[in-house]
Every structure is written in structure tokens, then in C-alpha cells.
Amino acid sequence: MKKHNFAAGPSILSPYTVEHTAKGILDLDNSGLSIMEISHRSKEFMAIMEDARQLFVELLDIPEGYSVLFLQGGASLQFCMVPYNLFKHKAAYLDTGSWASKAIKEGKIFGEVDVVASSKEAGYTFIPKDYTIPGDADYFHITTNNTIYGTEIKDDMDAPVPLVADMSSDIFSRPLDVSKYALIYGGAQKNLAPAGLTFVIIKNDILGGVDRAIPTMLDYRTHIDQESMFNTPPVVAIYAALHTLRWYKEKGGLNAMHRLNLEKAAILYEEIDRNRLFVSNVTNEEDRSIMNVTFIMHADYKDKEAEFLSFATERGMSGIKGHRSVGGFRASIYNAMPRSSVQALIDTMQAFEKKV
């Protein structure tokens, strides 16, 4: 039976990425060696790293003056790397979910943090909009997509201070105006590669302004100067990312990916809103994520939640159980998720509705 992988991360990868990466694991370009075995300083891997970097620049239309880094430690390490490198007097954050809250916690270690707005008391079910970014902040940090709660910031905002964004779960899902951001980072295990790789896109001239001593591995300048080769990079994950980026280019780039993502999200939200058994967690439609669609059983059918999960699992729906902190269901429909799998979930929801 075909499995439809709706897991939030590590998550679905395109067959193109899986197949090409698997070939390289067995034998990299007929070299007689696996990608897992070659030196990270070999000419073969250096070419892989550079090709991946250049595709980042091409697909995201990254301007001059920015560096693309391939690091480790996940977005969680970036929660402290950002303030280590940028926090001088005060930082501003928007609190839209668990990961934003974790970033705020790390920021407070370095000094005053202005949480300009939060939707915590409403269960993070919307993106706050009525707030002012303080002009004296060293930077303003946002989390663009909230995987647990199913909300998303879909526009590139203007900010009076350097804008920092955690884009772990929506990078490459739409075109970006990178010039509006000072720093973009994220874990790769949603829309790019297997777990283990962290990407950073950073405007070079924002660095060097803090007085504190920064540990070598936590200093962005270390990794810019060494071209992400200060320590051994996650070789296999970067190799997989290269194939994902090639696949995006082959499919028509980010405009094409965005159109498909909008279509997938639209048909799934339409079914949630139509089906008497289900309710969206995010009632404000403009805040609904096109990457992570969260929904719960209608109050009248709450006792059917476990039954639906079992029913859906039997029909090949994998990874749709909601995060433990919110319950319900979550369909992560990242770039690699085909429309046919979204339709299979819709068919399952309709079949269960007829059954109840």
C-alpha cells in the first residue's frame, strides 16, 4: 500500500532527491566511493557545496552582499547564535508559537527583549498584526511558519531595523524578497534535505557590531571566512539538498512551487471547512499555513478522534497526528508532497464522514 507522508519533520522528500542521493550513497559519480566516505575537502565535495550554494542564490534571487552558510545544530542553535552576533542593547521578537518562544528565551539571556506582540493566550491560533517594531532594537525576529499551530506569515514585511527570520518550514515554498531580511535561517528537514543541515542566509555588513567575545563556532564570520568548512559539514545532507534544489529548478522554480502549494492548501482547507466532522484550528483564513494544515474534530464528534486516526492510518495516511501540545491532526504538505496525496487525505476524510 502506498504511504502518504504528512509528517512535520523530518518529512517527505521528492523521489528525485531520494533516488539521486541513494545512488550517491552507493557510488558517487562512478568514483568507487560513497558520498558518506569522501573527504569534505575533496574536489568532488567542494563542487557539490558550491553548486548547492549557487542554486540557493539563483532560486531565491539572493542579492550581492549576502553569504549562504551550511551549518549544523538546527534552528535551535541559531536561537542563540543570532543574539550572540547581533544583540547589543535590545532586541525585538514576535511571539507566534513554540519555536518563537524558544528563540525569545535565548534572546533574554543577552539582555532586554521587547516581545512586540503574542498570540499565546489564544493558543497561537493567529498571527498578531497590531504591533510596533521599536526603532531602537538591534534586530526584529520572526518565525514565518508555525508548524505546530498551522499559522504563517506570508509576506515579506518592511522593518525599521534588521529583520531576522526563522524559515525552517517554509523556505523555498514561495518567492522571497531576500533584500528585506538581514538574516534568514532554518533547519533543512522540511523543504530541503534530511535532518542534520542548517542553512543561514546572512547580510555580511550586519556583523562585527558587538563588543562581546564570541566563541569561534558561534561567530558567523568564522563560517563566512571558511566557506562553511571550518569544521566537517553534514556532507550527506548537503548532497541531498543539492538534488532538492536541482529538482526545484527543474520544476520551474519557486513561482511554480508556490502555485502548487496554494492549490494543495486550498483544496484541503476547503474540505475541512465543508466536512461536518472537522474544524480548522486557524479561523482567520489569511493566517492559515500552506505548509502545515492543522485541524481538529468538531466538538460534536470529539469522541471519534482516535477512530479517525486509525481509519486514516489504515488507508496509508502517515504522520497526521497533531503535535502533542495541541492534539487533533496536522497534515504537513511541504513542497515534495504531491497533490495526489492531498487528494487521498481528502478522500479519506469524506469516506470517514459517510461512515459516521
C-alpha atoms as one frame of an Amber mdcrd trajectory, in Angstrom:
protein
   0.000   0.000   0.000   1.253   3.484  -0.866   2.069   5.610   2.157   1.278
   9.324   2.080   3.851  11.052   4.292   2.313  14.030   6.099   4.979  14.107
   8.843   6.022  17.534  10.085   9.752  16.811  10.033  11.880  15.004   9.211
   9.450  14.932   6.366   8.741  13.973   2.801  11.468  14.408   0.191  10.954
  14.289  -3.541  11.574  10.921  -5.256  14.193  12.782  -7.296  16.104  13.684
  -4.136  15.780  10.246  -2.572  16.806   8.368  -5.715  19.782  10.570  -6.598
  21.012  10.682  -3.012  20.703   6.900  -2.733  22.817   6.472  -5.854  25.487
   8.725  -4.407  25.462   6.806  -1.150  26.198   3.622  -3.089  28.670   5.157
  -5.528  29.303   8.855  -6.094  29.540   9.531  -9.825  31.254   6.192 -10.540
  34.118   7.134  -8.229  34.064   3.835  -6.400  33.376   5.713  -3.164  30.201
   6.631  -1.310  29.286  10.249  -0.627  29.445   9.119   3.011  33.120   8.252
   2.598  34.713  11.020   0.571  36.695  13.816   2.140  34.768  17.005   2.733
  37.790  18.811   1.308  37.949  16.736  -1.862  37.372  18.496  -5.155  34.248
  16.361  -5.636  32.595  17.564  -2.446  33.794  21.137  -2.821  31.974  21.190
  -6.182  28.815  19.822  -4.539  28.955  22.516  -1.865  29.463  25.298  -4.389
  26.694  24.033  -6.684  24.281  23.973  -3.751  25.299  27.472  -2.710  24.836
  28.831  -6.214  21.390  27.256  -6.529  20.387  28.929  -3.250  21.419  32.247
  -4.790  19.667  31.546  -8.090  16.371  30.168  -6.779  15.971  32.776  -4.028
  17.461  35.612  -6.103  19.828  36.472  -3.247  21.457  39.901  -3.782  25.140
  40.707  -3.627  26.495  41.217  -0.132  24.916  38.091   1.361  26.523  34.785
   2.308  24.923  31.338   2.239  26.148  29.081   5.030  25.687  25.356   5.580
  25.954  24.683   9.315  24.726  22.264  11.983  22.835  22.464  15.256  19.404
  23.104  13.771  17.344  26.252  14.158  17.671  25.753  17.912  21.359  26.677
  17.831  20.506  29.742  15.751  18.283  30.928  18.619  21.481  31.789  20.479
  23.805  32.455  17.522  21.601  35.335  16.393  21.838  37.314  19.651  25.471
  36.328  20.148  26.297  38.095  16.872  23.679  40.870  16.715  22.440  41.756
  20.234  23.993  44.987  21.504  21.363  46.794  23.593  17.876  45.446  22.922
  16.144  43.001  20.596  12.522  42.702  19.454  10.630  39.464  18.837   7.180
  38.460  17.595   5.762  35.515  19.571   3.718  33.276  17.276   4.360  29.788
  18.629   6.578  27.351  20.486   9.662  27.916  18.357   9.343  31.689  18.518
   9.000  31.351  22.287  12.186  29.270  22.456  14.029  31.920  20.421  12.786
  34.604  22.819  14.045  32.607  25.795  17.559  32.505  24.319  17.457  36.191
  23.406  16.673  37.156  27.013  19.989  35.688  28.114  21.687  38.617  26.369
  19.581  41.467  27.746  16.343  43.337  27.177  13.883  41.693  24.807  10.772
  43.504  23.626   8.079  40.967  22.726   6.085  43.289  20.486   3.024  41.010
  20.326   1.952  37.464  21.142  -0.942  35.172  20.319  -0.093  32.765  23.151
  -3.231  33.417  25.190  -5.325  32.457  22.159  -3.414  29.210  21.703  -1.270
  30.727  18.931  -4.221  30.440  16.558  -3.472  33.672  14.691  -0.616  35.934
  13.626  -0.620  39.217  15.607  -0.730  42.287  13.371  -1.346  45.306  15.574
   2.153  45.999  16.879   5.017  48.449  16.519   8.601  47.412  15.900  10.831
  49.558  18.144  13.232  51.616  16.076  15.984  51.269  18.677  16.067  47.460
  18.568  19.193  45.789  17.232  17.011  43.410  15.220  13.443  42.122  14.905
  12.988  38.338  14.949  10.039  36.481  13.399   9.148  32.849  12.820   7.470
  32.811   9.425   5.709  29.452   9.643   4.495  27.782  12.811   4.471  24.036
  12.262   2.666  23.124  15.476  -0.182  25.623  15.201  -0.628  25.941  11.439
  -0.134  29.692  11.039   2.111  31.516   8.606   3.428  34.984   7.798   3.098
  35.030   4.015   4.524  38.423   3.074   7.997  39.920   3.295   7.465  42.748
   5.755   9.224  46.079   5.907  11.045  46.608   9.192  12.842  49.717  10.520
  15.599  47.500  11.977  17.407  44.401  10.663  14.836  41.649  10.102  15.740
  38.106  11.193  13.545  35.175  10.190  13.363  31.518  11.149  12.134  29.937
   7.897  12.706  26.325   8.837   9.394  25.081   7.491   8.503  27.391   4.604
  11.803  28.213   2.890  11.522  27.594  -0.884   7.721  27.396  -0.665   7.337
  30.805  -2.322   9.486  33.536  -3.887  11.182  35.801  -1.332  12.458  39.350
  -1.352  15.666  38.452   0.454  16.764  42.106   0.435  14.186  42.804   3.175
  15.942  40.413   5.549  19.242  40.755   7.364  19.345  37.062   8.254  17.282
  34.001   7.329  17.909  30.615   8.889  16.336  27.214   9.298  16.641  23.503
   9.722  16.660  21.677   6.398  14.410  18.751   7.328  11.176  20.194   5.943
  11.718  21.537   2.432  15.339  20.824   1.665  17.161  17.774   2.998  17.351
  15.137   5.718  17.906  16.278   9.291  21.394  17.466  10.175  21.807  20.529
   7.964  21.099  24.129   8.955  21.092  26.874   6.338  21.840  30.538   7.027
  21.467  33.424   4.581  23.140  36.464   6.090  23.835  40.023   5.050  27.548
  40.400   5.630  27.554  44.014   6.778  25.358  43.369   9.843  28.253  41.600
  11.562  31.057  42.961  13.719  28.991  45.398  15.778  29.015  43.674  19.168
  31.709  44.104  21.808  31.432  40.664  23.421  33.797  37.826  22.655  32.013
  35.248  20.503  33.032  31.580  20.641  34.663  30.654  17.351  31.996  28.162
  16.274  29.195  30.604  17.115  30.662  33.509  15.151  29.059  33.813  11.699
  32.264  35.413  10.423  34.107  32.161  11.064  31.828  30.307   8.691  31.769
  33.064   6.086  35.571  33.226   6.031  35.897  29.433   5.891  33.011  28.989
   3.404  31.144  26.641   5.783  34.236  24.432   6.052  35.608  25.436   9.465
  34.567  22.025  10.743  33.343  18.954   8.861  29.980  19.870   7.320  26.996
  17.459   7.126  28.136  16.002   3.817  25.221  13.685   3.004  22.564  16.270
   3.927  24.228  18.893   1.715  24.387  16.380  -1.131  20.654  15.678  -0.699
  19.935  19.409  -0.569  21.721  19.868  -3.880  19.357  17.390  -5.509  16.306
  19.050  -3.957  17.467  22.400  -5.335  18.008  20.864  -8.759  14.518  19.413
  -8.585  13.054  22.834  -7.743  14.805  24.331 -10.737  13.632  21.526 -12.993
  10.031  22.046 -11.801  10.082  25.727 -12.741  11.486  27.417  -9.655   9.711
  28.958  -6.700   6.851  30.525  -8.640   5.848  27.051  -9.793   6.261  25.597
  -6.301   4.168  28.393  -4.827   1.316  27.812  -7.270   1.238  24.114  -6.433
   1.413  24.800  -2.697  -1.507  27.217  -2.888  -3.557  24.658  -4.819  -2.849
  21.851  -2.344  -3.646  24.009   0.675  -6.817  25.403  -0.910  -8.418  22.030
  -1.615  -7.568  20.689   1.846  -8.864  23.746   3.709 -11.987  23.664   1.539
 -12.673  20.105   2.668 -12.016  20.910   6.332 -14.461  23.819   6.168 -17.068
  21.718   4.329 -16.837  18.481   6.305 -19.166  18.363   9.335 -16.637  16.308
  11.301 -13.693  18.701  11.240 -12.780  22.266  12.226  -9.684  24.278  11.365
  -7.542  25.397  14.299  -6.937  28.692  12.462 -10.180  30.537  11.831  -8.549
  33.603  10.275  -8.065  32.355   6.722  -5.268  34.776   5.844  -3.137  33.298
   8.643  -3.574  29.666   7.586  -0.303  27.975   6.725   0.136  26.459   3.283
   2.785  24.120   4.721   1.165  22.729   7.891  -2.613  22.340   7.862  -3.917
  21.783  11.397  -7.461  20.706  12.236  -9.470  19.029  14.982 -12.693  17.068
  15.282 -15.830  19.161  15.626 -16.962  19.269  19.251 -19.943  17.048  18.397
 -17.600  14.316  17.174 -14.679  14.678  19.586 -15.047  11.054  20.638 -14.278
   9.989  17.056 -10.716  11.382  17.008  -8.912   8.106  17.727 -11.194   6.249
  15.340 -10.430   8.664  12.501  -6.701   8.454  13.143  -6.871   4.662  12.944
  -9.080   4.812   9.836  -6.704   7.230   8.090  -3.625   5.215   9.050  -5.165
   2.056   7.595  -5.636   3.953   4.326  -1.969   4.934   4.142  -2.070   8.378
   5.758   1.157   8.624   7.745   2.133  11.327  10.235  -1.192  13.177  10.508
  -1.473  13.068  14.293  -1.303  16.603  15.679   1.519  17.798  17.885   1.201
  16.532  21.457   0.750  20.094  22.760  -2.385  20.791  20.696  -3.783  17.394
  19.701  -6.052  16.901  16.724  -4.470  16.436  13.316  -1.769  18.012  11.196
  -1.152  17.492   7.506   2.267  18.813   6.547   2.103  19.424   2.814   5.608
  20.612   2.034   6.917  21.164  -1.477   7.582  17.480  -2.133   4.024  16.459
  -1.221   2.143  15.700  -4.462  -1.385  16.954  -4.952  -2.488  13.323  -5.332
  -1.558  12.631  -1.700  -3.549  15.651  -0.518  -6.491  14.363  -2.538  -6.054
  10.942  -0.923  -6.394  12.581   2.502  -9.495  14.455   1.363 -10.995  11.203
   0.063 -10.247   9.603   3.426 -11.967  12.425   5.295 -15.019  12.113   3.067
 -15.119   8.328   3.435 -14.996   8.647   7.219 -17.772  11.255   7.127 -20.006
   8.765   5.287 -19.087   6.057   7.763 -20.002   8.081  10.881
